[in-house]
Amino acid sequence: MEGESLEQWLPRREERQARKVGRLRAGTLAQGPPRGAHVAPDAPRLISRWDGHTWRPVAVVADLAQARAVLRAARNGLRATPATGGDSGAAPPPATAADRREARLRALPDE
């Protein structure tokens, strides 16, 4: 049998697994089999963290937009507090086009 030995493979595998510890993922809490995130955007999401052996539940957020905000904050190294749907102290990004338009209008100077 060709390939690397177990002694060469094992340290590489352990290093790869260690890099994944702390990683977050969001899963849909809806009826039926697991589906793509876009299928039920208004369904609540379970935020889970990889501890090196299994995915541990961290929090539940209201919908896909909040889940993405939590995952984005974690990916950017910001302190995410998914239990409250918060982030590093800034407001989460607006979820819909109407919300974004309203935020832009609020940001315009008063005439």
N, C-alpha and C positions, 0 to 999 in steps of 0.2 A: 504494500500500500504506500502510495506516494503522498507527499504533503508534509505539513509541519507536525512536529511532535506535540504531545499533550503539554509538555513542559514549556513549549514556546507559545502555544495557543492560550493557555489558561491566564497568564498575566495580561495578555492583550484583551481577553474577554472581560476580566475584572476591571481593567481600566475603562473600557467602553461602558460597562454597567455603572461604574462610579460617576461618570459624566452625566448620566441620566437621572441620578438621584435628585429629587426636588422638582423635577419637571411636572408641569400642570397639564391637565386635559379637561375638557368639558364634554359631558355626555347628556343626551336628551332624556328627560324624565317624562316619557309619553308612552301610551299603550302601543303594543306591537313590537316587532323586531327592531334592532338598531338600524337607523337610516341616516342619511346625510343631514348635516346641520340645517340646510336650507328647507327641509321638508316641513318642519314645525317650528318656525322662528319664534312664535309666542309661547312655546312650551318652556317650563322651568328646566334649568340645567344643573347637573351635579358637577361641581368642580372637585377633581381628585388630584392627589399628589403621589408620585412614584417614590417609594421609600427604599428602593433597591430590591424588594422582593414582591411587593404587591401594590396596587393602586389603593390608597387610603382616601376616604371621603374627607373633604375639607369644608365645603359649604354648598349651599343651594342658592342660585341666583334666579331672578324672575324670568329672564328670556335670553335669547341669543346675543342681543346687543350688550347686555351686562356681562355675559360670559366672555365675549370677545374683549371687552374693556379690561377685565381681570387678567386674561391671558396675555394681552398686549402689555399691560403694566409689568407683569412678571417677566416677560421676554425682554423688556427694556431695562430691567434691573430696578424698577421702582418698587416701593413697598406696597404690595397689594393686600387689601383686606376684603377677601371675597365674602365673608360672613355678612358684611353690611353692603356689599356691592360697591364698595369704595375703591380708592386707589391711593395715590401718594399725597392726597390733600387737594388735588385739582378735581374739578367736576368731570365726570366721564364724558366722552364725546357724544354728541347728539345721535340718537338712534335713527331718525328718519330724515328725509329731505326737508319736510316741513319744519322739523326742529332745527335743522342747520340753517334754514332760511331765516327763521325767527331769531336765532343767535346772531346771525350777521346783521340783521336790522337793529338789534339791541346794541351792537357794537358801534354802529354809526353815530357820529357826533350829532347832538341836538342842534337844530337850526333855529 
